[in-house]
Amino acid sequence: MLIALVCLFLSLTPAMRINPDLPAPISVVMSVLLPLAVVGACVTLFWRRRAPLVPFLASFTVEAAFLFIDMPVGTPLVLATCYALAVYRSTAFAWKGFAIALASLAAFAGLLTLAGVISLQIAANSVVSSLVLGLIGTLIGVNVGGRKRYLAAVIDRSRQLLIERDQQAQLAAAAERARIAREMHDIVSHSLTVIVALSEGAAATSDPTQARAASTASAETARSALTEMRSMLGVLRADDDSLPLTPLEAPSPHDTVATAQRAGYPVSLTVTGTADLPLAVAHAASRIVQEGVTNAMRHAPALTSIVVRLVYETGCVTVDVTNDGAAVATESPGFGLRGLSERVAHVNGIITYGPSEGGRWVLHAEIPTDEMVERP
């Protein structure tokens, strides 16, 4: 409001002094149109933030009309509108607009001069005054607008970083929940399966010695599971920085097979070759054996053998768990098999499972060991 009033006051007074040397028809028309043009241009200043090009064009229109007064001076409208164009549009747009508008004004003044309507001095004064005021307004506006746009870009980038940080935190939390779910499933599923088998065997036998042995083995399995669960849940404590963040050490394939054998299942283990596996690969291989043996114990009650085979080759380890009591495959795998798929994908391996010839169920996995890059 204040800028519009100041421009109106400084522009309306010279607009009343029409050049007396003009022809009578032009003098009468301009004495009416010029004040109206000044008022209209000042009104457009209220839109200088939303549509700065409108007052900019209006100001140079008024500047062209000022060629018909007796002493043309640059109107402050040019200063204000060039500043607004640079601040609220862009630096390049402001310079291009100013150059085009000034060139148009100079061309119009030249035509009037050649036609003998105005003198060369009036034309030169009008162009030079518009040049000076426009340069001042544009330079100040470029400085202010550049800083404003820079701050806006910094704020916008900060908001994007906050959003990305929250998204990364959500992804990390989801990945950690999935990891904990896999570990908990492997621990609980295998241990409870063994405990159930041992408990049923202890209840079914009439030999006190065998029943006692089965109960002791069941208790040992339960204590081992509790130890693993305590280690797993310990990583959730935020007040202890000494707790490990690496994957828990899974029971070795030999321990898994020995536990299943104590529960009375016909499990055999064959190992070919030797290898010093990376921690993540060894962990995945151990969990594959554990899940394969556990699934056979749970879902193949009529089996007569469970064969576990580990083959250590150069650059790759192969895991096969086969049982001869295959059941009809379901449409979607359970949590254990889905967890294995995620675990194997994490170490860039492949895994397949399903019924095979001769009523067997085969779980097959191949995990690379050379130049392995763990996924985050």
C-alpha positions in Angstrom: 0.0 0.0 0.0 2.7 2.5 1.0 4.8 1.8 -2.1 1.7 2.3 -4.3 0.9 5.6 -2.7 4.5 6.9 -3.0 4.6 6.0 -6.6 1.2 7.6 -7.2 2.3 10.8 -5.5 5.6 11.0 -7.4 4.2 10.1 -10.8 0.8 11.9 -10.8 2.3 15.4 -10.5 4.5 15.3 -13.6 1.7 13.6 -15.5 -0.3 16.8 -15.3 2.3 18.8 -17.3 1.6 17.9 -20.9 4.0 19.3 -23.5 2.5 22.5 -24.9 4.2 22.0 -28.2 2.1 18.9 -28.9 -0.7 19.1 -31.5 -4.0 20.1 -29.9 -5.8 16.7 -30.3 -2.8 14.7 -28.9 -2.5 17.2 -26.0 -6.2 16.8 -25.1 -6.1 13.0 -25.3 -2.9 12.7 -23.2 -4.1 15.1 -20.6 -7.0 12.6 -19.9 -5.3 9.3 -20.5 -1.9 9.9 -18.7 -3.3 10.5 -15.2 -5.6 7.4 -15.7 -2.6 5.4 -16.8 -0.6 6.4 -13.8 -3.4 5.5 -11.4 -3.9 2.2 -13.1 -0.2 1.3 -13.0 -0.1 2.2 -9.3 -3.1 -0.1 -8.7 -1.3 -3.0 -10.4 1.4 -2.8 -7.8 -0.8 -4.7 -5.4 -0.2 -7.8 -7.6 3.6 -7.3 -7.8 4.2 -10.5 -5.6 1.7 -12.8 -7.4 2.0 -11.5 -11.0 5.1 -9.1 -11.1 5.0 -9.0 -14.9 1.7 -7.1 -14.9 2.9 -4.0 -13.0 6.2 -4.2 -14.9 4.5 -3.8 -18.3 2.2 -1.1 -16.9 5.2 0.9 -15.6 6.9 0.9 -18.9 3.6 1.8 -20.6 3.4 4.8 -18.3 7.0 5.6 -19.1 6.2 5.6 -22.8 3.3 7.9 -22.1 5.6 10.3 -20.2 7.3 11.1 -23.5 4.4 13.5 -24.1 5.0 15.7 -21.0 7.1 18.8 -21.2 10.0 17.5 -19.0 10.0 13.7 -18.9 11.7 12.1 -15.9 11.9 8.4 -14.9 8.9 7.3 -12.9 9.6 5.4 -9.7 7.2 2.8 -11.0 10.1 1.4 -13.1 12.3 1.1 -10.0 9.6 -0.7 -8.0 8.5 -3.0 -10.8 12.0 -4.0 -11.9 12.8 -4.9 -8.3 9.6 -7.0 -8.0 10.3 -8.8 -11.2 13.8 -9.8 -10.0 12.6 -10.9 -6.6 9.4 -12.7 -7.4 10.3 -14.3 -10.7 13.9 -14.9 -11.5 17.2 -13.2 -12.3 17.3 -14.2 -15.9 13.7 -13.2 -16.4 14.3 -9.8 -14.9 17.2 -9.0 -17.1 15.5 -10.2 -20.2 12.4 -8.3 -19.4 14.2 -5.1 -18.6 16.3 -5.3 -21.8 13.2 -5.9 -24.0 11.2 -3.2 -22.3 14.0 -0.6 -22.5 14.6 -1.4 -26.1 10.9 -1.1 -26.9 10.8 2.3 -25.1 13.9 3.5 -27.0 12.3 2.4 -30.3 9.1 4.2 -29.5 10.9 7.3 -28.5 12.9 7.2 -31.7 9.8 6.9 -33.9 8.2 9.9 -32.1 11.4 11.8 -32.6 11.6 11.0 -36.3 8.0 11.9 -36.7 8.6 15.3 -35.1 6.2 14.8 -32.3 8.9 15.1 -29.6 12.4 16.4 -29.5 15.6 14.3 -29.3 16.4 15.7 -25.9 13.0 14.5 -24.5 13.5 11.1 -26.0 17.1 10.8 -24.6 16.1 12.0 -21.1 13.2 9.5 -21.0 15.4 6.5 -22.1 18.3 7.4 -19.8 16.2 7.9 -16.7 14.4 4.6 -17.3 17.8 2.9 -17.8 19.2 4.3 -14.5 16.1 3.5 -12.4 15.6 0.1 -14.0 19.2 -0.9 -13.4 19.0 0.2 -9.8 15.8 -1.7 -9.2 17.0 -4.8 -11.1 20.4 -5.0 -9.3 18.8 -4.7 -5.9 16.1 -7.1 -6.8 18.6 -9.7 -8.1 20.5 -9.5 -4.9 17.5 -9.8 -2.7 15.7 -12.4 -4.9 18.8 -14.5 -5.1 19.2 -14.6 -1.4 15.5 -15.3 -1.0 15.6 -18.2 -3.4 18.7 -19.6 -1.9 17.1 -19.6 1.6 14.0 -21.2 0.1 16.2 -23.9 -1.5 18.0 -24.5 1.7 14.8 -24.8 3.6 13.3 -27.1 1.0 16.4 -29.3 1.0 16.3 -29.5 4.8 12.7 -30.7 4.6 13.6 -33.3 2.0 16.5 -34.5 4.2 14.1 -34.8 7.2 11.7 -36.8 5.0 14.5 -39.0 3.7 15.8 -39.5 7.3 12.4 -40.6 8.5 12.1 -42.9 5.5 15.5 -44.4 6.1 14.6 -44.8 9.8 11.4 -46.6 8.8 13.2 -48.9 6.4 15.9 -49.7 8.9 13.2 -50.4 11.6 11.4 -52.7 9.1 14.6 -54.5 8.2 15.4 -55.0 11.9 12.0 -56.3 12.7 12.2 -58.7 9.8 15.7 -59.8 11.0 14.4 -60.3 14.6 11.4 -62.2 13.3 13.6 -64.6 11.3 15.9 -65.2 14.3 13.0 -65.7 16.7 11.2 -68.0 14.4 14.4 -70.1 13.9 15.1 -70.3 17.6 11.5 -71.0 18.8 10.4 -73.3 15.9 13.4 -75.6 16.1 13.6 -75.7 19.8 9.9 -76.3 20.4 9.8 -79.0 17.7 12.6 -80.9 19.5 11.1 -80.3 22.9 7.7 -81.7 21.7 9.3 -84.7 20.2 11.3 -85.4 23.3 8.4 -84.9 25.6 6.2 -87.2 23.5 8.9 -89.8 23.5 9.3 -89.6 27.3 5.6 -89.9 27.8 5.3 -92.9 25.4 8.1 -95.0 26.8 7.8 -97.2 29.9 11.5 -97.3 30.5 12.4 -94.8 33.3 15.9 -94.5 32.0 14.9 -93.5 28.5 12.2 -91.2 29.9 14.7 -89.5 32.1 17.1 -89.1 29.3 14.4 -87.6 27.0 13.4 -85.2 29.8 17.0 -84.1 30.4 17.5 -83.5 26.7 14.3 -81.5 26.5 15.4 -79.4 29.4 18.8 -78.8 27.8 17.1 -77.8 24.5 14.8 -75.4 26.4 17.8 -73.8 28.2 19.7 -73.4 25.0 16.7 -71.7 23.4 16.3 -69.4 26.4 20.0 -68.4 26.1 19.5 -67.6 22.4 16.4 -65.7 23.0 18.0 -63.6 25.7 20.9 -62.8 23.4 18.4 -61.9 20.6 16.2 -59.7 22.8 19.3 -58.0 24.3 19.9 -56.1 21.1 16.6 -54.3 21.7 17.9 -52.6 24.9 18.9 -49.1 24.2 20.8 -48.5 27.5 23.6 -50.9 26.8 26.0 -50.0 24.0 28.1 -53.1 24.6 25.5 -55.5 23.2 26.4 -56.9 19.8 24.7 -55.6 16.7 25.9 -58.5 14.4 23.7 -61.5 13.7 23.6 -64.1 16.5 25.7 -67.2 16.1 23.5 -69.9 14.9 23.9 -73.5 16.0 26.3 -75.4 13.7 24.8 -78.0 11.4 26.4 -80.7 13.5 24.6 -79.4 16.6 21.3 -79.3 14.8 21.7 -82.8 13.5 22.8 -84.1 16.9 19.8 -82.4 18.6 17.4 -84.0 16.1 19.0 -87.4 16.6 18.6 -87.1 20.4 14.9 -86.5 19.7 14.8 -89.8 17.9 14.8 -88.7 14.2 16.9 -90.5 11.6 19.1 -87.6 10.5 22.4 -87.9 8.8 25.0 -85.3 7.9 27.5 -85.4 5.0 30.1 -82.7 4.6 32.3 -82.4 1.5 35.3 -80.2 1.5 36.3 -77.5 4.0 36.0 -73.8 3.9 36.5 -70.7 6.1 33.2 -69.0 5.4 32.4 -65.4 6.1 30.2 -64.9 9.1 27.0 -64.0 7.2 27.4 -67.1 4.9 28.1 -69.4 7.8 25.1 -68.0 9.6 22.8 -68.4 6.6 24.0 -72.0 6.0 23.4 -73.0 9.6 19.9 -71.5 9.6 19.1 -73.3 6.3 20.1 -76.7 7.9 18.1 -75.9 11.0 15.0 -74.8 9.2 15.1 -77.8 6.8 15.5 -80.3 9.6 12.8 -78.6 11.7 10.3 -78.6 8.8 11.0 -82.3 8.2 10.4 -83.1 11.9 7.2 -81.1 11.9 5.6 -81.8 8.6 6.8 -85.2 7.6 5.7 -87.6 10.4 6.0 -90.7 8.1 9.6 -90.0 7.1 12.3 -92.6 7.4 15.4 -90.5 6.8 16.5 -86.9 6.8 19.7 -86.3 4.8 21.7 -83.1 5.2 24.5 -82.5 2.8 27.0 -79.6 2.8 29.4 -79.1 -0.1 32.1 -76.6 0.2 33.5 -75.6 -3.2 35.7 -72.8 -4.4 33.6 -69.7 -4.3 30.4 -71.4 -3.3 28.8 -73.5 -0.5 25.8 -75.8 -1.3 23.3 -76.9 1.3 20.8 -79.7 0.6 18.2 -81.0 3.2 16.2 -83.9 1.9 13.5 -86.1 3.6 11.4 -88.9 2.2 8.1 -88.0 3.8 7.1 -85.1 1.5 3.6 -83.7 2.0 1.5 -81.8 -0.5 2.9 -78.4 -1.0 0.8 -75.4 0.1 0.2 -72.4 -2.2 2.3 -70.1 0.0 5.4 -70.9 2.1 5.4 -70.4 5.8 7.3 -67.9 7.8 10.3 -70.1 8.0 10.8 -70.6 4.3 10.0 -67.0 3.6 12.6 -66.0 6.2 15.1 -68.4 4.5 14.5 -66.8 1.2 15.2 -63.3 2.7 18.3 -64.6 4.4 19.7 -66.2 1.3 18.9 -63.2 -0.8 20.8 -61.1 1.8 24.0 -62.9 1.0 23.3 -63.0 -2.8 22.5 -66.7 -2.9 19.6 -68.7 -4.4 17.3 -71.2 -2.7 14.7 -73.6 -4.0 12.4 -76.0 -2.2 9.6 -78.4 -2.9 8.6 -82.0 -3.5 10.8 -84.1 -5.7 10.8 -87.6 -7.2 10.2 -90.6 -5.0 8.0 -88.7 -2.5 10.9 -86.6 -1.2 11.1 -83.0 -0.1 14.2 -81.2 -1.1 15.5 -77.9 0.2 18.5 -76.7 -1.9 20.5 -73.5 -1.5 23.7 -72.1 -3.1 25.5 -69.3 -1.5 28.6 -67.5 -3.1 31.6 -67.0 -0.8 34.1 -65.2 -3.0 33.9 -61.4 -3.1 30.6 -61.5 -1.4 29.0 -58.1 -0.8 26.5 -58.1 1.9 23.4 -56.0 1.3 22.5 -53.3 3.9 
